[in-house]
């Protein structure tokens, strides 16, 4: 499953506006996981959505998503990011 996969962390600090540097998952890693374990149209759920990276990647891959976040970053980071993804304006990952 992971043969030949090399994770170049790239500029993960720039994703989601550069905030929340600790504990962030790079889009490339989430892309690989979502591609391995889901199909187009499947539902991907992230109960601790943070800045919306999992939802952003799921959307880019044609998956439905459910993102849950109670922190302020739901409005300040995740919502603007997901709007950009839906409109094809997200340049991350």
C-alpha positions in Angstrom: 0.0 0.0 0.0 2.8 2.4 0.9 5.4 1.1 -1.6 7.2 3.9 -3.3 5.4 6.5 -1.2 7.8 9.2 0.1 6.2 11.9 2.2 7.8 15.2 1.5 6.3 17.4 4.2 6.7 20.4 1.8 5.5 23.7 3.3 2.8 22.3 5.6 3.1 25.5 7.7 1.5 27.4 4.8 -1.6 25.3 4.6 -4.7 26.8 6.2 -3.1 30.2 6.5 0.0 29.1 8.4 -1.7 28.8 11.8 -1.9 25.7 14.0 1.7 24.5 13.3 1.6 21.7 15.8 -0.4 18.6 15.0 -1.3 19.5 11.4 -1.4 16.8 8.8 -0.1 17.6 5.4 -2.6 17.3 2.5 -0.4 14.9 0.7 -0.5 12.4 3.6 -4.3 12.7 3.9 -4.7 12.3 0.2 -2.8 9.0 0.3 -4.9 7.7 3.2 -8.2 8.8 1.7 -7.3 7.3 -1.7 -6.3 4.0 -0.2 -9.4 3.5 2.0 -12.3 5.2 0.2 -13.9 5.5 -3.2 -15.4 8.5 -5.0 -18.7 9.4 -3.4 -17.8 7.8 0.0 -18.3 9.8 3.2 -15.2 10.9 5.1 -15.8 12.1 8.6 -13.4 14.2 10.7 -14.8 14.8 14.3 -12.0 17.2 15.2 -11.8 19.1 12.0 -9.5 21.9 13.1 -8.6 23.9 10.0 -10.5 21.6 7.6 -7.6 19.8 5.9 -9.3 16.4 5.8 -12.5 17.9 4.5 -10.6 19.9 1.9 -8.7 16.8 0.6 -11.9 14.7 0.6 -13.7 17.3 -1.4 -10.8 17.6 -3.9 -11.0 13.8 -4.3 -14.7 13.7 -5.0 -15.7 12.3 -1.6 -18.5 13.7 0.6 -17.4 14.9 3.9 -18.6 15.7 7.4 -16.4 18.1 9.4 -17.0 18.8 13.0 -15.3 21.5 15.0 -16.4 23.6 18.0 -13.4 25.9 18.1 -13.2 29.4 16.6 -11.1 28.0 13.7 -14.3 26.5 12.3 -15.3 30.0 11.1 -11.9 31.7 10.9 -10.0 28.9 9.0 -12.1 25.9 8.0 -15.1 27.6 6.4 -13.1 30.0 4.2 -10.8 27.2 3.2 -13.7 24.9 2.2 -15.4 27.7 0.3 -12.1 28.2 -1.6 -11.9 24.4 -2.3 -15.5 24.3 -3.6 -14.8 27.3 -5.9 -11.5 25.8 -7.2 -9.5 28.6 -5.6 -7.6 26.6 -3.0 -3.9 26.4 -3.8 -2.9 24.2 -0.8 -1.5 20.7 -0.9 
